Amino acid sequence: MEYRELGKTGMRVSHISFGASSLGGVFHSLREEEGIKAVHTAVDNGINFIDVSPYYGYLKAEIVLGKALKDIERSRYYLSTKVGRYGKDGVNYWDYSAKKVTESVYESMERLHVDYIDLINVHDIEFADLEQVCTETLPALTALRDRGVVGHVGITNLALSHLNYVIRHVPRGTVESVLSFCHYCLNDDSLNDCLDFFESHGVGVINASPFSMGLLTGRGAPEWHPAPAPLRRLCEKAADYCRSKGRPIEQLAVQYSVSNPRIASTLFSTTRPEAVLQNIRWAAEQLDLDLLAEVREILEPRFRDTWLNS
């Protein structure tokens, strides 16, 4: 397993990491025992960074992950969770107030059975008033950092411009990491454009969703996926092409997403232990540059075309 420094945090994280959203039954039905085994398999095979949120499964992901973590020595992993985005009884809601996010950290620690969070993130800032994030949410989290309740503070979002805005409008060192999803994968590498900016501000980078929320899979994107139809069709064509070459597109997707040493880690999510092992194996393999070029040619007409501009 390769380990990379996350910005200036001092955390050396595995270059492929475990995203616990699936433990909330977000994408597929969940067998809890299998999900717990998936967490143990990840840590036992070198993954040392785990990311979750109270939003995933409306608390369920944190609850299940907490059951898994009870049997793992705390020093073996870094734990990341989030504040600001929540849900209850099938309804999403957002609260980025200082009071709520402070309470949320302690509630997450209780569900996760830990007394310390290594990285706390403001979740999906596109749903927030960015001024509130800068002047209220982040100061509340940095206060917890100063008290030793959390180790480091980050922000997450789909739109890269929002990440850049917040970093520009808070004191240096406030934001220590960003979590970007669907922007460093086979069909969209726009995260590349921001790496110089993040590095210049001492901000570490976490990449999520190497499969672009299911677009880059053999089974194809789920019905709820917001990608435009032309992009969906090209991703299906790319998957078919990889299959004709005897390689699943998921393999190429993982290898590409972990290939950039400027990105500390790439998160994947699954509840299946065998899928954990498969992703770890793929991440350790050499990127097939010839196949990458051929797939890129297929995707070129809609490259970097996401649901943000569909």
TAMO-V409459 format. One line per field, one symbol per residue. ss: DSSP state (2 for helix, 1 for strand, 0 for the rest). phi: phi as a letter, one per 30 degrees, with the letter a starting at -180 (. if undefined). psi: psi as a letter, one per 20 degrees, with the letter a starting at -180 (. if undefined). Layout:
ss=???
phi=???
psi=???
This chain:
ss=0011100000011101111222220000000222222222222200001110000000022222222220000222011111101111001111000222222222222222000011111100222002222222222222222200011111111002222222220000000011111000100102222222222200011111000222000000000000002222222222222222000022222222200000001111000022222222222200002222222222222200000000
phi=.cbbdchcdidccddbbccceddcidcbdbcedddddddddeddcjdbbbcbadddihiddddddedddecbeeddbccbbbbjcbaahicdabacdeddddedddddddddhbcacdbccddhddccddddedcbddeddddddddidbdbbbbbadddddddededcbeejdccabccbibbbecacdeedcddddddcicdbccbidchhjdcbddiddedddddeddedddddddddeddcibddedddddddcdcddcdaccbbacceddedddddddddddddddedddddddeebdiccddbd
psi=pqpqpncjhipoqqipropjhhijkghrqpoghggghgghgghikipjpppaqihojmhgghgghhhhhhjpphiiqppparqhpaqpljpqrqojqggghghhghhghghilrjppgppqppmihirohhgghiggghhhhghghijhqgrprqqrgohhhgggghhjqqpigoiqqopqjjmahiokihhiigggghhjkpqpppqmhjlkihlqhirqrhipjqqghggghhgggghgghhjkpqhhghgghghjioiipgqpprpqjohhhghghggghiqppnhghghghhhgighkpjoaihk.
